[in-house]
Amino acid sequence: MPSSTGPSIDTITEGGLVTQVGEGQEAEETAPPVMTFGAPTAGELLADRYELVEHINNDSAGRLVWRGVDVVLRRPVAVVLRYPGGDSATEMLQAAVAASRVIHPNLVGVYDAIDEANRAYVVREWVDGRSLRELVTTDGPLDPARSTAIGSAVASALAAVHATGMVHGNVHPGTVMISDDGRVVLADARTDGEDSQENDVRAVGGVLYFALTGHWPHGEAPLHGATAGHGRAAIPDAVRDAGGAIAAPRQVRAGVPAYLDDLTMDLLDPEIAPPSSDVLAAELNRLDVPAEEHFLEPAGPLRFAADTGEEPTPLATTGGRKVALGIAGLLAVALVGLLVGISVLGGDDKKGAVAEELPTAPTTAPATTPAAAPVHKLNIQDVRIIDPDSSDRAEVRNAEKVIDGDDDQGWETATYRNNGKFGGLKRGMGIWIDLGSPHTVKSLQAVLSSPGASAQLLVGKDEFPSSSSGDKKLFASYKTQIGQPFVKHDGTKMIFDGFDPEQQYRYLLFWITELPKKDSGDGWKLGVQEITVTGTSS
C-alpha cells in the first residue's frame, strides 16, 4: 500500500539505481532512447500539484520513474515522465486515460495524465512492493497456491478491463506487481491496437508458467525496468525439447498439481481457444483457496482432449478439440483448459532442477478427503444504516431493502446541497451488515442507483446500539479496510474481494464517502439497491 514515508520495498539494484515496481511498457531492443534534456530535479512541482521526491529508475521505454507526493491530497504517487511530449507521447497518454476509467482492486490506479509539449507525464498509484519478475528472480519460483492466487488476481483485473471493451496488451512478469501486504496489481496498459483480449488471456498462461518455473515460455525476453546504458537482464527461456516444444511446468519442477499444469499449458497452446477473461477469473478464483484448509471437489471438466472420434458436444468445438461442459453447480459457462481436483500441495521445491514428470493425479480422491466448502451467497442476519454525524435518524430507515433481492428498490440518502461530501455536514454514511456468525468471506457486492459514488469497505469485531452514540462508537472502532476504496466510481456496481482467506468475518461496514450528482443537477444523492456477500459457511 502507499506510504507517505517513501518506499519500504524489498528492492534489487541495477546499474546503481533502485528498481521500483511497475516497470513500464515493453519496448523493442532497437527503440530509440527518449531524450531527457531538461530532466526534472527533486523538489520540482509539476502541474502545481505533484512534487518530485526521488528518481527511482528509467523503464524499458526510457521513461523516468519518480516517487512523488500529491501536495493537494497528501498522498504518495508514482510519476512517469517522457521527453518529449506531444505526438510522440500520444500512446502513453491515451493508455493512461483509458486505464483511469477502470477501477479495480487488482489494477494500479491512474490519477492524472498531462502533456506539456516538451514533456508528458502520467501520475499513478504508488505501490510498495516488487514486480513478479523481481520476486521470482530473487526468491525463486513460487509455490502452486501462490501462483494460482497471482493468476487469479491478474485474470480478475483483465476481466474488468475487457468488460469495457479495452485491451491491456502488456501483461508480463514486469507489469504484475505484488505489494508488501500481498495485494496483486496489474500496471501499464497499452492502447496501440496491436493486441487482443485473447492474447491478454493467453498472457495469464505465461505469467503462471513464469511463477511456477522461473522461465518465460515465449522465448528469451527482456526484463522491463533496466536502466538504459546498463544492459538488459533477461528471463530464462523455457526448457524445450528437440522440436522446440516447451516442457510442462511439472516436467521442470516437481510438486506442480496436474490441474494447474494442464491449465497453464492449454492457455499457451495456440491450437486451443482460450476462455474469456471473466470465465478464467471465475475458475482461478474458485481454485484460489488455502491449500492447508480446503480440498477441491475431485469432479469437474477435464482440459481439452484430443478428438476421440465421438460426436462433438453441442456447446462448441475448436481446432479439432472439444470443449468440456461447465462445472456442475459452480459455473454455468464453458471453461476450457482445466483439470479440477487438487491434493495437498507438496513435493520437491528445489529450484533450477528438471524433475521427472510426476504421475497423473488420480481423478478420485481418497474417501477421507473432505470436500471443499463451496462459495455461495451468505445469509445476512441483520442490516442497518450507520449515521454517526447526525442526531436526526430520518435517513436510517429502509435498510432491509438492500437485502431483499430486488435491484429495483433500495435504501437512499437524502439530497444534499453544496457538494457531494454530504454537503460538508458528514464524514459519510454506511450500511452495517451482520452475518450472524463468523464466515470465510470471498466478496461483497453493492449495486448502486447511479455512477460517481466513492465508498470503502470496513470490518470490525463489535456490535453497537442503533443510536447516534452507538453509530459513533461503531465507526470509530471499524478501522480495518478490505481491498481498495472506489473513488468517484464510473459504474453502478462495486465489488470488494480483498478478504483474508485465513480470517473469518461477521460484521461488515459499507461506508459511503461521496455522493454522485443527481441527473437533474439539483444536488447530490445515492441509492444502494442491493448488497450481497459471498463466502463459505462457518
C-alpha positions as CSV (number, residue, x, y, z in Angstrom):
1,M,0.0,0.0,0.0
2,P,1.2,3.5,-0.5
3,S,3.3,5.1,2.2
4,S,4.0,8.7,2.8
5,T,7.4,7.9,4.2
6,G,8.6,6.6,0.8
7,P,9.3,3.0,-0.4
8,S,9.7,0.4,2.2
9,I,10.1,-2.1,-0.5
10,D,12.4,-5.1,-0.8
11,T,14.4,-3.9,-3.8
12,I,17.1,-5.0,-6.1
13,T,19.5,-2.7,-7.8
14,E,20.5,-2.4,-11.4
15,G,23.3,-0.2,-12.5
16,G,23.4,1.5,-9.1
17,L,19.7,2.6,-9.3
18,V,16.8,1.2,-7.4
19,T,14.2,-0.6,-9.5
20,Q,10.6,0.3,-8.5
21,V,7.7,-2.0,-9.2
22,G,5.7,-1.2,-12.3
23,E,8.4,-1.4,-14.9
24,G,6.6,0.1,-17.8
25,Q,5.7,-0.9,-21.3
26,E,7.6,-3.4,-23.3
27,A,9.9,-1.8,-25.9
28,E,11.8,-3.1,-28.8
29,E,15.5,-3.6,-28.4
30,T,16.0,-1.2,-31.3
31,A,13.7,1.5,-30.0
32,P,15.5,4.9,-29.9
33,P,16.2,6.3,-26.5
34,V,13.9,9.0,-25.2
35,M,15.6,12.4,-25.0
36,T,15.7,13.7,-21.5
37,F,17.1,17.2,-21.9
38,G,15.9,19.4,-19.0
39,A,15.1,16.4,-16.9
40,P,13.4,17.2,-13.6
41,T,15.0,17.5,-10.2
42,A,14.0,16.6,-6.7
43,G,11.6,19.2,-5.3
44,E,10.2,20.3,-8.6
45,L,6.4,20.8,-8.6
46,L,4.5,19.5,-11.6
47,A,1.2,21.0,-12.6
48,D,1.3,23.0,-9.3
49,R,0.4,19.7,-7.5
50,Y,2.9,16.8,-7.8
51,E,6.2,17.3,-6.0
52,L,9.0,15.1,-7.2
53,V,10.8,13.4,-4.3
54,E,13.2,10.7,-5.7
55,H,14.2,9.3,-9.1
56,I,13.6,5.6,-8.9
57,N,14.7,4.3,-12.3
58,N,14.1,4.5,-16.0
59,D,11.8,2.0,-17.5
60,S,12.4,-0.1,-20.7
61,A,10.9,2.7,-22.9
62,G,13.3,5.2,-21.5
63,R,10.7,7.0,-19.4
64,L,11.8,8.4,-16.0
65,V,10.0,6.9,-13.0
66,W,9.9,9.1,-9.9
67,R,8.4,8.8,-6.4
68,G,6.4,11.9,-5.7
69,V,3.8,13.4,-3.4
70,D,0.4,14.8,-4.4
71,V,0.6,18.0,-2.3
72,V,-3.2,18.6,-2.5
73,L,-4.4,15.2,-1.3
74,R,-1.1,14.5,0.7
75,R,-0.6,11.0,-0.7
76,P,2.4,9.4,-2.3
77,V,2.3,8.9,-6.1
78,A,4.5,7.5,-8.9
79,V,5.2,9.9,-11.7
80,V,6.3,8.5,-15.1
81,L,7.8,11.2,-17.3
82,R,8.5,11.1,-21.0
83,Y,10.6,13.5,-23.1
84,P,9.4,15.0,-25.4
85,G,5.6,15.1,-25.1
86,G,3.4,16.0,-28.0
87,D,2.6,13.4,-30.7
88,S,5.3,11.0,-29.5
89,A,3.6,10.7,-26.1
90,T,0.1,10.1,-27.5
91,E,0.1,6.3,-26.9
92,M,1.3,6.7,-23.3
93,L,-1.3,9.4,-22.5
94,Q,-4.2,7.5,-24.3
95,A,-3.3,4.4,-22.4
96,A,-3.3,6.3,-19.1
97,V,-6.6,7.9,-19.8
98,A,-8.2,4.6,-20.7
99,A,-6.8,2.9,-17.6
100,S,-8.1,5.6,-15.3
101,R,-11.6,4.7,-16.3
102,V,-11.3,1.2,-15.0
103,I,-11.2,1.0,-11.2
104,H,-10.5,-2.4,-9.7
105,P,-8.6,-3.7,-6.7
106,N,-6.1,-5.6,-9.0
107,L,-5.4,-2.6,-11.2
108,V,-2.9,0.2,-10.4
109,G,-4.9,3.4,-10.0
110,V,-4.1,6.1,-12.6
111,Y,-4.7,9.6,-11.3
112,D,-3.6,12.1,-14.0
113,A,-2.1,12.4,-17.5
114,I,-0.6,15.7,-18.6
115,D,1.1,16.8,-21.9
116,E,3.3,19.9,-21.7
117,A,4.7,19.5,-25.2
118,N,8.3,19.3,-24.2
119,R,7.4,16.5,-21.8
120,A,4.4,14.4,-20.8
121,Y,3.8,12.5,-17.6
122,V,1.4,10.1,-16.0
123,V,0.7,10.1,-12.3
124,R,-0.4,6.9,-10.8
125,E,-0.8,5.0,-7.5
126,W,2.4,4.3,-5.6
127,V,2.8,0.7,-4.6
128,D,5.3,-0.5,-2.1
129,G,6.4,-4.0,-3.2
130,R,8.1,-5.9,-6.1
131,S,7.2,-7.0,-9.5
132,L,6.6,-10.7,-10.1
133,R,9.8,-10.7,-12.2
134,E,11.8,-9.3,-9.3
135,L,10.1,-11.6,-6.8
136,V,10.8,-14.8,-8.7
137,T,14.3,-13.8,-9.9
138,T,15.3,-13.0,-6.3
139,D,13.5,-15.7,-4.3
140,G,12.9,-18.4,-6.9
141,P,9.7,-20.0,-8.3
142,L,6.6,-19.7,-6.3
143,D,4.5,-22.5,-4.7
144,P,1.4,-23.6,-6.7
145,A,-1.1,-21.9,-4.2
146,R,0.6,-18.5,-4.5
147,S,1.0,-18.9,-8.3
148,T,-2.8,-19.6,-8.5
149,A,-3.6,-16.6,-6.4
150,I,-1.5,-14.3,-8.6
151,G,-3.0,-15.7,-11.8
152,S,-6.5,-15.2,-10.3
153,A,-5.8,-11.6,-9.5
154,V,-4.4,-10.9,-13.0
155,A,-7.4,-12.6,-14.7
156,S,-9.8,-10.6,-12.5
157,A,-8.0,-7.3,-13.5
158,L,-8.2,-8.3,-17.2
159,A,-11.9,-9.1,-16.8
160,A,-12.5,-5.6,-15.5
161,V,-10.5,-4.1,-18.5
162,H,-12.2,-6.4,-21.1
163,A,-15.7,-5.5,-19.7
164,T,-15.2,-2.0,-21.0
165,G,-14.1,-3.3,-24.5
166,M,-10.5,-2.4,-23.9
167,V,-7.3,-4.5,-24.3
168,H,-4.5,-4.3,-21.7
169,G,-1.8,-5.5,-24.2
170,N,1.1,-5.5,-21.8
171,V,0.8,-8.5,-19.4
172,H,4.1,-9.9,-18.4
173,P,6.1,-10.5,-15.1
174,G,7.3,-6.9,-15.1
175,T,3.8,-5.4,-15.0
176,V,2.4,-7.8,-12.4
177,M,3.1,-6.2,-9.1
178,I,2.9,-7.7,-5.6
179,S,2.7,-5.1,-2.7
180,D,4.2,-5.7,0.7
181,D,0.7,-6.5,2.1
182,G,0.2,-9.2,-0.6
183,R,-2.1,-7.2,-3.0
184,V,-1.5,-8.2,-6.6
185,V,-2.0,-5.4,-9.2
186,L,-1.5,-5.1,-12.9
187,A,0.1,-1.9,-14.3
188,D,0.9,-0.1,-17.6
189,A,-1.8,-0.9,-20.1
190,R,-1.1,-0.2,-23.8
191,T,-3.6,1.1,-26.4
192,D,-1.5,0.8,-29.6
193,G,-4.1,-1.5,-31.2
194,E,-1.7,-4.3,-31.9
195,D,-3.0,-6.8,-29.4
196,S,-6.3,-8.5,-28.5
197,Q,-8.3,-9.7,-25.5
198,E,-7.4,-13.3,-26.4
199,N,-3.7,-12.5,-26.2
200,D,-4.3,-10.9,-22.8
201,V,-5.8,-14.2,-21.6
202,R,-3.0,-16.3,-23.1
203,A,-0.6,-14.0,-21.3
204,V,-2.0,-15.2,-18.0
205,G,-0.7,-18.6,-19.0
206,G,2.8,-17.1,-19.4
207,V,2.5,-15.4,-16.0
208,L,1.5,-18.7,-14.4
209,Y,4.4,-20.6,-16.2
210,F,6.9,-18.0,-15.0
211,A,5.6,-18.0,-11.4
212,L,5.8,-21.8,-11.3
213,T,9.2,-22.3,-13.1
214,G,11.1,-19.0,-13.3
215,H,11.2,-19.4,-17.1
216,W,9.4,-17.5,-19.8
217,P,7.5,-19.6,-22.4
218,H,7.8,-17.0,-25.2
219,G,11.5,-17.1,-25.9
220,E,14.2,-15.1,-24.2
221,A,12.5,-11.9,-23.1
222,P,14.0,-8.6,-21.8
223,L,13.3,-7.7,-18.3
224,H,11.5,-4.4,-18.1
225,G,12.8,-1.7,-15.9
226,A,16.6,-1.9,-16.6
227,T,18.2,1.4,-16.9
228,A,19.3,2.3,-20.4
229,G,23.1,2.0,-20.8
230,H,23.4,-0.7,-18.2
231,G,22.2,-3.6,-20.3
232,R,19.1,-5.7,-20.1
233,A,18.8,-8.7,-18.0
234,A,16.6,-11.5,-19.5
235,I,14.2,-14.0,-18.2
236,P,15.5,-17.5,-19.0
237,D,13.7,-19.2,-21.9
238,A,11.5,-22.2,-21.1
239,V,13.1,-25.7,-21.3
240,R,12.4,-27.1,-24.7
241,D,12.7,-30.5,-26.4
242,A,14.5,-31.1,-29.7
243,G,11.5,-29.9,-31.7
244,G,11.3,-26.6,-29.8
245,A,8.2,-27.5,-27.7
246,I,8.3,-26.2,-24.2
247,A,8.4,-28.5,-21.2
248,A,5.3,-28.5,-19.0
249,P,5.8,-27.0,-15.5
250,R,5.6,-30.4,-13.9
251,Q,8.5,-31.6,-16.1
252,V,10.6,-28.6,-14.9
253,R,9.7,-28.7,-11.3
254,A,8.2,-31.3,-9.0
255,G,5.1,-30.6,-6.9
256,V,3.1,-28.7,-9.5
257,P,-0.5,-30.1,-9.4
258,A,-1.9,-31.6,-12.6
259,Y,-4.8,-29.2,-12.8
260,L,-2.5,-26.2,-12.7
261,D,-0.1,-27.8,-15.1
262,D,-2.9,-28.5,-17.6
263,L,-4.4,-25.1,-17.3
264,T,-1.1,-23.3,-17.9
265,M,-0.2,-25.4,-20.9
266,D,-3.7,-25.1,-22.5
267,L,-3.5,-21.3,-22.2
268,L,-0.2,-21.4,-24.0
269,D,-1.3,-23.8,-26.8
270,P,-2.2,-21.7,-29.9
271,E,-4.4,-24.6,-31.2
272,I,-6.7,-24.3,-28.1
273,A,-9.1,-21.4,-27.9
274,P,-8.8,-19.8,-24.5
275,P,-11.8,-18.9,-22.3
276,S,-12.8,-15.3,-21.9
277,S,-11.1,-13.4,-19.1
278,D,-14.2,-13.4,-16.8
279,V,-14.6,-17.2,-17.1
280,L,-10.9,-17.7,-16.4
281,A,-11.1,-15.4,-13.4
282,A,-14.1,-17.2,-12.0
283,E,-12.3,-20.6,-12.2
284,L,-9.0,-19.4,-10.8
285,N,-10.9,-17.6,-8.1
286,R,-12.6,-20.8,-7.2
287,L,-9.2,-22.6,-7.1
288,D,-7.6,-19.9,-5.1
289,V,-8.3,-21.4,-1.6
290,P,-5.8,-22.0,1.2
291,A,-4.2,-25.4,0.4
292,E,-4.0,-26.3,4.1
293,E,-7.7,-25.7,4.7
294,H,-9.6,-26.8,1.7
295,F,-9.7,-29.5,-1.0
296,L,-11.3,-29.0,-4.3
297,E,-14.0,-31.4,-5.4
298,P,-12.4,-34.2,-7.5
299,A,-15.1,-33.9,-10.1
300,G,-15.3,-31.4,-13.0
301,P,-14.3,-30.8,-16.6
302,L,-11.1,-32.0,-18.0
303,R,-8.8,-29.9,-20.1
304,F,-9.2,-30.1,-23.9
305,A,-8.6,-33.6,-25.0
306,A,-7.7,-34.8,-28.5
307,D,-10.6,-35.7,-30.6
308,T,-11.5,-39.4,-30.0
309,G,-13.9,-39.6,-33.0
310,E,-17.0,-39.1,-30.9
311,E,-19.6,-36.7,-31.9
312,P,-18.8,-33.2,-30.8
313,T,-20.7,-31.7,-27.9
314,P,-23.4,-29.2,-28.7
315,L,-21.5,-26.5,-26.8
316,A,-18.5,-25.8,-29.1
317,T,-15.6,-27.3,-30.9
318,T,-12.4,-25.5,-31.7
319,G,-9.4,-26.7,-33.7
320,G,-10.5,-30.3,-33.6
321,R,-10.6,-30.4,-29.8
322,K,-13.7,-30.5,-27.7
323,V,-14.7,-28.0,-25.0
324,A,-15.8,-29.8,-21.9
325,L,-19.0,-28.9,-20.2
326,G,-19.0,-26.4,-17.4
327,I,-18.6,-27.3,-13.7
328,A,-21.9,-28.5,-12.4
329,G,-23.2,-26.3,-9.6
330,L,-20.4,-23.8,-9.8
331,L,-20.1,-22.3,-13.4
332,A,-22.9,-22.0,-15.9
333,V,-20.5,-21.4,-18.7
334,A,-18.0,-23.5,-20.6
335,L,-14.4,-23.3,-19.4
336,V,-11.6,-24.8,-21.3
337,G,-8.2,-26.0,-20.2
338,L,-9.0,-27.1,-16.6
339,L,-8.5,-30.2,-14.6
340,V,-10.3,-29.8,-11.4
341,G,-9.0,-31.8,-8.5
342,I,-6.2,-30.8,-6.1
343,S,-4.4,-32.7,-3.5
344,V,-2.3,-31.3,-0.7
345,L,0.5,-29.3,-2.2
346,G,3.9,-30.7,-1.7
347,G,6.9,-32.3,-3.4
348,D,10.4,-31.3,-4.3
349,D,10.6,-27.5,-4.3
350,K,14.2,-27.5,-5.5
351,K,14.9,-24.5,-7.8
352,G,16.5,-24.8,-11.2
353,A,16.4,-28.6,-11.4
354,V,14.5,-30.5,-14.0
355,A,12.4,-33.1,-12.2
356,E,11.0,-36.3,-13.5
357,E,7.4,-35.9,-14.5
358,L,5.0,-36.8,-11.7
359,P,2.4,-39.5,-12.3
360,T,-1.0,-38.1,-13.3
361,A,-3.1,-37.2,-10.2
362,P,-5.9,-39.6,-9.5
363,T,-9.3,-38.5,-10.7
364,T,-10.9,-39.6,-7.5
365,A,-9.9,-38.5,-4.0
366,P,-9.4,-40.8,-1.0
367,A,-12.6,-41.4,1.0
368,T,-11.1,-39.4,3.9
369,T,-10.5,-36.3,1.8
370,P,-13.0,-33.6,2.8
371,A,-14.9,-31.8,0.0
372,A,-14.2,-28.1,-0.4
373,A,-16.7,-25.8,1.2
374,P,-18.5,-24.2,-1.8
375,V,-18.6,-20.5,-2.2
376,H,-22.2,-19.3,-2.1
377,K,-24.3,-16.3,-1.1
378,L,-24.2,-15.8,2.6
379,N,-27.3,-15.1,4.6
380,I,-27.3,-11.6,6.2
381,Q,-28.9,-11.8,9.6
382,D,-29.2,-8.0,10.3
383,V,-28.6,-4.8,8.4
384,R,-28.9,-1.2,9.4
385,I,-27.9,2.3,8.4
386,I,-25.0,4.0,10.2
387,D,-25.2,7.8,10.5
388,P,-22.6,8.9,13.2
389,D,-22.6,12.6,12.4
390,S,-26.3,13.3,12.7
391,S,-28.8,13.2,15.6
392,D,-31.7,13.1,13.1
393,R,-32.5,9.5,12.4
394,A,-34.6,10.1,9.4
395,E,-32.2,8.6,6.9
396,V,-31.7,5.3,8.8
397,R,-35.0,3.8,7.6
398,N,-35.5,1.1,4.9
399,A,-32.1,-0.6,5.4
400,E,-33.8,-4.0,4.8
401,K,-34.4,-3.0,1.2
402,V,-30.7,-3.5,0.4
403,I,-31.0,-7.3,1.0
404,D,-34.5,-8.0,-0.3
405,G,-33.2,-9.5,-3.6
406,D,-34.8,-6.7,-5.7
407,D,-32.4,-4.3,-7.5
408,D,-35.3,-2.0,-8.4
409,Q,-35.8,-0.8,-4.8
410,G,-33.3,0.0,-2.1
411,W,-32.2,2.5,0.6
412,E,-31.3,6.0,-0.4
413,T,-29.8,9.1,1.2
414,A,-31.4,12.5,1.4
415,T,-30.5,15.1,-1.2
416,Y,-27.5,17.2,-0.2
417,R,-26.7,20.6,-1.4
418,N,-23.3,22.4,-1.9
419,N,-21.2,19.3,-2.6
420,G,-21.2,15.5,-2.8
421,K,-19.5,15.1,0.5
422,F,-22.8,15.1,2.2
423,G,-22.9,18.9,1.9
424,G,-19.9,19.2,4.2
425,L,-22.1,18.1,7.1
426,K,-20.9,14.5,7.5
427,R,-17.9,12.3,7.1
428,G,-20.1,9.8,5.4
429,M,-22.9,7.2,5.9
430,G,-22.8,3.5,5.9
431,I,-24.6,0.2,5.8
432,W,-23.7,-2.2,8.6
433,I,-24.1,-5.9,8.0
434,D,-24.2,-8.8,10.5
435,L,-23.7,-12.2,9.0
436,G,-24.9,-13.8,12.2
437,S,-21.7,-15.8,12.8
438,P,-18.1,-15.7,11.6
439,H,-17.6,-16.8,8.0
440,T,-14.8,-17.1,5.4
441,V,-15.9,-14.2,3.2
442,K,-15.0,-14.1,-0.5
443,S,-16.6,-10.8,-1.7
444,L,-19.1,-8.1,-1.1
445,Q,-21.0,-6.6,-4.0
446,A,-23.0,-3.4,-3.8
447,V,-25.4,-2.4,-6.6
448,L,-25.9,1.4,-6.7
449,S,-28.5,3.7,-8.3
450,S,-26.0,5.7,-10.3
451,P,-22.3,6.1,-11.0
452,G,-20.0,8.6,-9.5
453,A,-20.0,7.5,-5.8
454,S,-17.0,6.9,-3.6
455,A,-17.0,4.2,-0.9
456,Q,-14.9,1.8,1.0
457,L,-15.4,-1.5,2.9
458,L,-14.5,-1.7,6.6
459,V,-14.7,-4.6,9.1
460,G,-14.9,-4.7,12.9
461,K,-15.5,-7.2,15.7
462,D,-18.1,-5.5,17.8
463,E,-21.8,-4.6,17.6
464,F,-23.2,-1.3,19.0
465,P,-26.7,0.0,19.6
466,S,-28.6,1.6,16.8
467,S,-28.4,5.2,18.0
468,S,-26.3,8.3,17.3
469,S,-23.8,7.5,20.0
470,G,-23.8,3.8,19.0
471,D,-23.1,4.7,15.4
472,K,-20.2,7.0,16.6
473,K,-18.6,4.2,18.5
474,L,-19.1,1.7,15.7
475,F,-17.5,3.9,13.1
476,A,-14.6,4.7,15.5
477,S,-13.9,1.0,16.0
478,Y,-14.2,-0.2,12.4
479,K,-10.7,0.6,11.1
480,T,-9.7,-2.5,9.1
481,Q,-10.2,-1.8,5.4
482,I,-10.9,-4.5,2.8
483,G,-9.3,-4.0,-0.6
484,Q,-9.1,-0.6,-2.2
485,P,-11.7,2.2,-2.0
486,F,-13.7,3.2,-5.0
487,V,-13.3,6.9,-5.8
488,K,-15.9,8.5,-8.0
489,H,-16.6,5.1,-9.5
490,D,-17.9,5.3,-13.0
491,G,-20.0,2.1,-12.6
492,T,-23.1,1.2,-10.6
493,K,-21.6,-2.0,-9.1
494,M,-18.8,-2.1,-6.6
495,I,-17.1,-5.5,-5.7
496,F,-14.8,-5.8,-2.8
497,D,-12.8,-9.1,-2.8
498,G,-9.7,-8.3,-0.7
499,F,-10.7,-10.5,2.2
500,D,-8.1,-12.5,4.0
501,P,-8.8,-16.2,3.4
502,E,-7.1,-17.0,6.7
503,Q,-9.6,-15.0,8.7
504,Q,-13.3,-15.1,9.4
505,Y,-15.7,-12.1,9.4
506,R,-19.1,-11.4,10.9
507,Y,-19.5,-7.6,10.9
508,L,-19.0,-5.5,7.7
509,L,-19.5,-1.8,7.0
510,F,-20.1,-0.5,3.5
511,W,-19.0,3.1,4.1
512,I,-20.0,5.9,1.6
513,T,-17.7,8.9,1.5
514,E,-19.0,10.8,-1.5
515,L,-22.4,11.0,-3.3
516,P,-22.9,11.4,-7.1
517,K,-24.6,14.4,-8.5
518,K,-28.3,13.8,-9.4
519,D,-29.2,13.7,-13.1
520,S,-31.3,16.8,-12.6
521,G,-28.2,18.7,-11.3
522,D,-30.0,20.0,-8.2
523,G,-28.0,18.2,-5.5
524,W,-26.2,15.0,-4.6
525,K,-27.8,11.7,-3.7
526,L,-27.2,8.0,-3.8
527,G,-29.3,4.8,-3.6
528,V,-28.0,1.4,-2.6
529,Q,-30.2,-1.1,-4.4
530,E,-28.8,-4.4,-3.2
531,I,-25.9,-5.8,-1.2
532,T,-24.8,-9.4,-1.5
533,V,-22.0,-11.2,0.4
534,T,-20.4,-14.5,-0.8
535,G,-18.3,-16.9,1.1
536,T,-18.3,-20.3,2.8
537,S,-20.4,-21.4,5.8
538,S,-18.7,-21.4,9.1
